[in-house]
Amino acid sequence: MKISVFGLGYVGAVSCACLPELGHSVIGVDTNPLKVQMINAGHSPVVEEGINELITAAVQAGQLQATDDVNFAVLNSDVSLISVATPSRANYTPDLTAVDAV
């Protein structure tokens, strides 16, 4: 399956690293150009044991790429996962601003 993952923080980066291990092709999406560059260079933007090896293998196998182009990601995937920050507001409701931006 072709999967796009929006947000390359801890949840998104780990998802991008693990989904290719299950046979999926993944497009990681982020507004931060450094995170996109790191993934495309085979490096993780987050610290997690074993993640660099998984990302390197997936990029080299052509199963993982990253972009800041939302349209490209959606048009080239069967399903999209959103893994962006949803901090709590002062009234304990989630701030969905980042989700709405996707």
Beta strands, then each sheet from edge to edge (+ up, - down):
strand 1: 2-6
strand 2: 25-29
strand 3: 64-67
strand 4: 79-82
sheet 1: 3+ 2+ 1+ 4+
end
